[in-house]
Amino acid sequence: MKCQACGRTNPKNASSCLGCGASLSAAAATQPPPSSTTQPAPPYTEPAAPTTVSGPASFWQRLVAYLIDSALLGVLSYLVTTVALSLTLGP
């Protein structure tokens, strides 16, 4: 006997569904299954076109990036050297 609530197949002598526990009486078997409240899927839309990527950086952009990197590495190198020397030589 098929459960009207969940659709599980149960033994013929079962009084309730083994899956969901709903009653499998003759009255329950004659009732139509509950209507589905799911909504249809939205229509398919094409994905947006990818954005264009600009070409390689110009000379000036690369020069500025190099100067910033050099300054940051110089400061970091100074700090590491100062800490290492102060730990090695003491105050």
C-alpha positions in Angstrom: 0.0 0.0 0.0 1.4 3.4 -1.0 1.4 6.3 1.5 -0.5 9.3 0.2 1.6 11.7 2.3 5.1 10.7 1.4 4.7 8.1 -1.3 6.5 5.2 0.5 5.4 1.7 -0.3 4.3 -0.1 2.9 3.2 -3.7 3.7 -0.6 -4.4 3.0 -1.4 -5.0 6.6 0.3 -1.8 7.9 -2.1 0.7 9.6 0.4 3.6 9.4 3.2 4.5 7.1 6.6 3.2 8.1 8.2 6.4 6.6 6.2 9.3 7.9 3.7 7.7 10.3 0.6 8.9 8.5 -2.5 6.8 8.8 -3.0 4.2 6.0 -6.7 3.7 6.6 -9.2 3.4 3.7 -10.3 7.0 4.3 -6.8 8.2 4.1 -6.1 6.1 1.0 -9.1 7.7 -0.9 -8.0 11.2 -0.2 -5.9 12.8 -3.0 -2.3 13.7 -2.2 -1.7 17.2 -0.9 -1.1 19.7 -3.6 2.4 20.8 -4.2 3.2 24.4 -3.2 6.5 24.6 -5.1 6.8 27.4 -7.6 8.2 26.9 -11.1 11.8 27.7 -11.8 12.6 31.2 -13.1 13.3 31.5 -16.8 16.9 31.1 -17.9 18.8 34.3 -18.5 22.2 34.6 -20.2 25.1 35.4 -17.9 26.5 38.9 -18.2 29.4 39.4 -20.5 32.8 39.3 -18.8 34.6 42.6 -18.2 37.5 43.4 -20.4 41.0 43.3 -18.8 43.3 46.2 -19.7 46.7 45.4 -21.2 50.0 45.3 -19.3 50.9 48.2 -17.0 52.7 51.2 -18.4 56.3 52.1 -17.7 55.3 54.7 -15.1 53.0 52.4 -13.3 55.7 49.7 -13.1 58.3 52.3 -11.9 56.0 53.5 -9.1 55.3 50.0 -8.1 59.0 49.2 -8.0 59.8 52.3 -5.9 57.1 51.4 -3.4 58.3 47.8 -3.2 61.9 49.0 -2.7 60.9 51.4 0.1 58.8 48.7 1.9 61.6 46.1 1.6 64.2 48.7 2.8 62.2 49.5 5.9 61.6 45.8 6.6 65.3 45.0 6.1 66.3 47.8 8.4 63.9 46.6 11.2 65.0 42.9 10.9 68.7 43.9 10.9 68.3 46.2 13.9 66.4 43.6 16.0 69.0 40.9 15.0 71.9 43.0 16.0 70.4 44.2 19.2 69.7 40.6 20.2 73.2 39.5 19.2 75.3 42.3 20.7 73.0 43.3 23.5 72.0 46.8 24.7 
